[in-house]
Amino acid sequence: MITNFLYSIRARSVLLTGTLLLGLGVSAWAQLSNVTVYATGLEYPRGLKFGPDGNLYVAEAGSGGAMSTDGMCDQVVPPVGPYTGGFTGRVSMIDSTGNVSTAAANLPSEQNAMGDVSGPADVAFIGNDLYVLDIAGCSHGFADNDSAILRINSDGSSSAIANLSEFQKTHPVANPDPADFEPDGEWYSMVAVGDVIFALEPNHGELDLIHLNGRIRRVLDISATYGHVVPSALAYNGKDFYIGNLGLFPITEGSEFILKADARGREKTVGTGFTTVLGLAFDSHKRLYILENTTGNPFPTPGTGKILRHNHDGSTTEIATGLSLPTAMTFGPDGNIYVSNWGFGPPGMGEIDKVTMP
């Protein structure tokens, strides 16, 4: 019987610490020659963006902690919950030579009962200001910190500018999945557009607009039309938003699709036949690139991640293969793609890979 932890982002690493890793040889992780390691030493790297200073900023989920709120509020049901939390999340800055330094530390991070870690999920810049999409809340072991958009101050500290936990609790989506429900959400992707932020939440299934004064408005309730499809990847092409789904486990190859939506929430399907989509990005020619976490396997499997280009004629081109549990990607100022690799799985293996474009 498949338990509810298989139906969300939150349990991916649990599967990888068991027999899946033991059964893979080095040859299963072979990559195309255009994939090289750019930086190492990261702790579950997730969303990443280049800043106005030319450096790469990476959200790292961290290693959780021992704080518990069990008995204080509604918890995530076993076997996934309860969670424990700690301030081990961070944002790292990586310079042009791959050197890693800390841009912000002591951010909320949590670990569920199955061993999976979440926390800082993505980063974005508005002007020179750095913002972090961070998962927290009472259901994740934090009595005093909610899931929020955080602004990183000049001294590396953070300030919450929008309370995402409160918004989700007071604005429920149409069709949440009771068997796989996170009261404080499992936020995953965000993009800055002008002076506002758009954030995507996979567990409830929603795209929201966040103003810097803390006001939040729902743009699209994905659950209302598509049910529990776990929308995780978000990109913006200057006009519309593109959304890709992780989907459910066990993985069904080619079952996921790409949505296009405008700021008024009008949406349509623009691509099908994809698998475990965790990243989307546009190149300078407005061509869409899709990051697939796992292909050819029923559960998350190292060495099977891919990047595809969705061409204007509807065809796809394979850009990179052999990625290991990639969780996000972004284009750099050099026109190449940078990928968070080993974004979950065994601890201490997180890295950023560089995909050199032809």
N, C-alpha and C positions, 0 to 999 in steps of 0.2 A: 504494500500500500504506500502511495506517495504522500508524505506528510506535507503540511502547508508550507514548510520552510523551503520547499523546492520551487515555490511560485513567486519568488521575489528576488531582487538583487541581493538581499541581505545574507543569503546562505551560500554564496558561490565558493568561498574559500574552504568551507567545511568539506566539500566534495573532493577538493584537491589535496588535502592533507592525508588522504587515505590511498586506496588502491590505484587511483588514476595516475598519480605521479609514479608509483612503483612500477607500473606497467609500461612506462615510456622510455625508449632509449634516446640517446643523443641525436640520432638521425631524424627523430620525429620533430626536432626543434630546428631543423635546417631552414635558413632564411635565404631569400633572394640576396644577391650580392649588393643590392642598393640599400640594405638595412645595416646600420652600424650603431654601436652603443655610444651615446653622447654623454651620459652622466649616470652615476651609480650612487648607492647609499641612501636610497629613498625608502620611506615606510608607507607602502600602499599608495603610490601616486595615482591621482585621479585627474580632474580637469586641469588644463594648463593653457596659458596665454603669454604672448610676448608683451612686455610693457613698453611705455613710451621711451624708456631708457635703453631699449634694445636687448634687455635681458629677458630670460624665460622664467616665468613664475608658475610654480606647480603646487596645487593643493595636495597635501598628504593626510590620509585618514588617521594616521597615528597608530597607537597600540592599546587604546581603551584605557581602563582603569578599574579601581575597586569600589567606587562610590555606588551605593544602591538606594533606590527609592521604592523598593518592593514594600507594599502595604500602604504607601503614601498616595498612590494614584493608579489609574488603570494601566496595566502592564501588557506588553505583547505576550500573547498566549504561548505556552510551551508547545513544542520543544525549542522554539526560537527564543522566547523570552524566559525569564526576565533579563534585561540588560544591566550591565554595570558601566559606569562612566569615569572618565578622568580627563585631565587637561594635557594630553599628549599629542594632539593634532598640531599641524604647523603648515606654513607656506614657505617653500624654499625658492631661492633665486639662483638661477644658473647662468653664468656668464658665457661669452662666446667661445671660451676654451673648455667648457664643461665643468668648471669649478662650481661647487655647491655651497651656498651660505644660507642662513636663516633670515627670512624677511619678517616673519611673524611666528610666534610660538605660543604655547600654553592655550591652545584652542580646544574646545570640547571634542572629545573622541569617545566612542563607546564600542563595547564588545557584547555580542549576544551570547546566549547560552550554548550555541553551537560553535562559537569561536570566531565568528566573522566580525570584522571591524568596519565601522563607518565613522564619519566625522566631516572635516573639511572636504567638500565635494568638487568645487569649481572656483575659479577666480575670474575677475573681470576688471577692466579699468574704465573709469570715467574721468577724462583729463589725466592728471597725474595721480589720482586717488585709486587705491587698490581696494577691491571689495571681495569678500569671501562668502560663498554659500556654505553654511555649516549646519550639520544635523546635530540636534541635542534634544532637550525636553525631558519631562518627568518620566515618560515611558522608556527613556534611554539612560536613566540613571542620574539625571540632573534635576535637582530640586529648584535651582535658581537660574538655569540657563535654558532658553527655548531654542528650537530650530530658528535660524535667523539669517538675514543678510548682515554681515559684519563689515564695517569700514576699518581698515588698518591705519592706525595713526602713525605719525612720523617717528615715534619712539618704539614702534613695533607692537604696541598694545592694540586692542581692538575695542570697537564700540558698536553695539547692535543698533541698526537703523530701521529694521523692519522685523516684526515678530511673525514668523511663518507658522509656528505651532498654533498660535491664537487664531490666525486667519482660517486655517484648515478646520479647527474645531467649531468655529462659528459659521463656516461656509462649506458644509459637506458637499461632496460630489454626488452625482445621481446614482451611480452604481459601484460603490466600493465592494471589495470582496471580503466578507466577514471572516473567512478562513485564513486570510493573509492580510491583516490590517495593522498598520503602524499609526497610532494616534498622533504622533508628531511628524509623520511623514518620513520618507527616505529620499530627500531632495538630491538631484544628481547633476543637472546642467543649467547654466545660465549664460546669457549674452547681454551686453550693454548696448543700448541703442539710444544715441543722443545722451540725455541726462536721466534716463530711466533704465531699469533692469527687467528682463524677462527671465523667469525661472521655471524649470520643468520638474514636476514631481511624479515619479513612476508608480508609487504604491497606490495612491488615490487616483492618479491619472488626470493631471491638470497642467495647464500652462497659465501662469499668472504674471501680471504686470506690477512691478514694485517701484513706487516713487521714493526718492531719497528722504522725504519727510515721513516715511513709514506707511503711507497709504497703499493698499493692495487692492487690485481688481482682477477677477478671473477673466481671462481671455477665452479659454477653451476648456470645456469639460470633456476630455477624451473618453472617459468612462461612459458618458451618456450615449454615445454612438457605437463605440467599439468594445465596451466592457473592459475587462482586466487584461490589457495587452502589454503593460509595463513599459510605457513610453519613456525612454531614457536619454536619447541623444537630441540635441538642439543646435541648430545653426540658423544664421540670418544672412540673406544675400543682398541686403540693401532695400528690399521691398517686402519680402515674405519670410516667414519662418518655416523651417523644415524640421520634421520630428521623426525619429526612428525608434523602433521598438526592440527591446531586449526579448520580449515574449516569455513564454512559460517553459518550465522543465517537466519532463524530458524535452530536449530540443527537437523540433521538427525542422529539418533542413528546408530552407527556402520559404518558410511560412510568414516571414515578417515583411512589413511594408513601410513606405515613407509617405508621410502626410505633408502637404503644404497648407499653411494657414496664414491669413493676414491678421493685422492687429485688432480687427473687429470679430475674430473668431470664426470667420468663414473658411472652411477647410475642404480638401479633397485629396484623394490618393494619387500620387504621382510616380510611384515606383513599387514594384512587388518582386518577390523572389529572393529576399535577403534573409540573413540568419544572424541572430544575437547582435543586433546593432547597438553599439555603445558610443559611437562617435560619428559626427558629421562635420564637414568643413568644405568651404568653397575656395577654389583657386582664383587667380586674377582674371581668368576667362569665364568666371561664373559657372564652372563645372563643379558638380557635386561629388564629393568623395565620401565613401561609407566605410566605417571601421566595423568589422565583424569580429567579435570576441572569440568565438569557437565555430569551427565548421567541421562537418563530417563525423560528429560525435553527439551522443545523446546528452552529455553533461559537459561542463566547462573542462577543456583539455588544453594543456600547454602545447605550443608549437603549431596550432591550427588556426590562429588568428590571421585575418587578411585585411587589406585595404583595397577597395574597388573604386574605380571612377565610373560614375554614371554619365555617359556621354549625351550630348544634345539629341542624338537620334534614338535614344532609349536603350542602346546597347551598353554593356559594361566592359571595362578593361581592368585586368588584375595589375595592381601597382606594387603590392608587397605581400609576401606570404611568410609563414613560419613564426609569426608573432606569438608570444606567450602571455595569455590572459591580459590583453591590452584593454584599457579602460577609457581612453580619451585621446584626441589628437588635435593639432592645430598647425596651421601654416606659419612658417617663419618668414622674416623679412628677406631671406635668401631664396624664397620660393620652394623650399623643401618642407616636408612634413615631419613634425616631431610628435612622438607617440609615448604615452605612459604605458610601459610594459611591466609585466608582473604587478598589475594594479591590485590584485588580490592573490591568495594562495599562501605559500610558505612565507614567514616573516623574513625581512632583511634582504629580499631579492629585488626590490623595486628599482627600476631604472628608466631612463628616457632614451628611446631609440630615435635615430635620425634616418629618415627615408629620403634618399637623394632622388630627385625627380629627373627624368630624362630631358 
